[in-house]
Structure formats: structure tokens, C-alpha cells
């Protein structure tokens, strides 16, 4: 059985994104990797990122010809070196 049970292949891509948490100013953060379903953001501390918090992300998507992209996501993972977010489809609500 495979050790990687992810639905989407991760790509080792580092780009800058604009991240907005609820009621905060946008901030620039660098990605560690990206997939079709989310991304891992490199941070020194995850104390500013509550698990389960919805965020808004703006970036040029390297997986789609650098198309300007805006997505909503939920913080789903916290670790010593970053924060994992999963993209959500707001149309589903």
C-alpha cells in the first residue's frame, strides 16, 4: 500500500501568495508545495493561524499557466515549519 494517500499530487513549487485571514490585512507568504487541492505555506510560527480558520488566497497559479487565481481555503494542518490549507468551493454553500 502506498504511503502517500493524497488525492492530488504535490508539486515542489515555491511562489509568493497573498493570504488574508478573517479581519486581518493581507500578507505575503511563500509556499512550500502546491497541489490541485491545496498548498503548504512556509512559516516560522503557526500561532497566527488557527486550525479550521477560513482564509482567502491570491496567486498566479503555476499549475495553470500562471493564471491569476483567487481561492478560499481552510487551515487543515499546523506544523513546526508551516501551515497546510485545503481549497474549498464556495459554490457548494
PLY file of the C-alpha trace (Angstrom):
ply
format ascii 1.0
element vertex 93
property float x
property float y
property float z
element edge 92
property int vertex1
property int vertex2
end_header
0.00 0.00 0.00
1.26 3.48 -0.85
2.45 5.76 1.97
1.00 8.76 0.12
-2.79 8.59 0.20
-3.31 12.13 -1.09
-5.94 12.78 -3.75
-3.80 15.35 -5.55
-0.14 15.13 -6.46
2.03 17.68 -4.63
4.40 19.82 -6.68
7.55 21.18 -5.05
6.88 24.78 -6.10
7.76 27.89 -4.13
5.88 31.06 -5.05
4.67 34.09 -3.16
0.95 34.31 -2.39
-1.26 36.92 -0.74
-3.05 35.40 2.24
-5.92 37.05 4.08
-7.26 35.67 7.35
-10.56 36.89 8.77
-10.33 40.51 9.95
-6.63 40.94 9.10
-4.64 42.72 6.44
-3.35 40.59 3.54
0.17 39.29 3.97
2.70 37.80 1.59
3.72 34.21 2.35
5.85 31.73 0.41
4.58 28.27 -0.50
6.49 25.08 0.18
4.42 22.97 -2.20
1.19 23.16 -4.18
-1.42 20.68 -5.40
-4.77 20.95 -7.13
-6.43 20.59 -3.71
-4.36 22.89 -1.51
-0.93 24.12 -0.56
1.58 24.10 2.26
2.76 27.53 3.39
6.21 28.03 4.86
6.03 29.92 8.17
8.32 30.29 11.18
5.38 30.12 13.56
1.83 28.90 13.17
0.48 30.75 16.22
-1.24 33.31 13.95
-3.04 30.55 12.02
-5.96 28.94 13.90
-6.76 25.41 12.79
-10.10 25.40 10.95
-9.89 29.12 10.05
-11.06 30.13 6.58
-8.54 32.14 4.53
-8.54 33.83 1.15
-5.55 33.31 -1.16
-4.50 35.20 -4.28
-1.67 33.96 -6.51
-0.53 33.26 -10.05
-1.18 29.53 -10.42
1.92 27.77 -11.78
-0.19 24.63 -12.35
-2.43 26.59 -14.75
-0.13 28.75 -16.92
0.33 31.32 -14.12
-3.33 32.30 -14.28
-4.31 34.91 -11.68
-6.20 32.85 -9.12
-8.29 33.61 -6.05
-9.43 30.77 -3.81
-10.88 30.27 -0.38
-9.27 27.65 1.82
-9.37 26.20 5.31
-6.33 25.71 7.54
-6.18 21.94 7.98
-2.64 21.30 9.26
-0.16 23.02 11.56
3.48 22.00 11.85
6.76 23.46 13.06
7.70 24.63 9.56
4.35 25.74 8.17
0.63 25.58 7.63
-1.40 23.33 5.32
-4.53 24.68 3.64
-7.21 22.84 1.66
-9.06 24.69 -1.09
-12.83 24.86 -0.77
-15.51 25.54 -3.34
-17.76 28.31 -2.08
-20.36 27.35 -4.72
-21.05 24.27 -2.60
-22.55 26.50 0.13
0 1
1 2
2 3
3 4
4 5
5 6
6 7
7 8
8 9
9 10
10 11
11 12
12 13
13 14
14 15
15 16
16 17
17 18
18 19
19 20
20 21
21 22
22 23
23 24
24 25
25 26
26 27
27 28
28 29
29 30
30 31
31 32
32 33
33 34
34 35
35 36
36 37
37 38
38 39
39 40
40 41
41 42
42 43
43 44
44 45
45 46
46 47
47 48
48 49
49 50
50 51
51 52
52 53
53 54
54 55
55 56
56 57
57 58
58 59
59 60
60 61
61 62
62 63
63 64
64 65
65 66
66 67
67 68
68 69
69 70
70 71
71 72
72 73
73 74
74 75
75 76
76 77
77 78
78 79
79 80
80 81
81 82
82 83
83 84
84 85
85 86
86 87
87 88
88 89
89 90
90 91
91 92
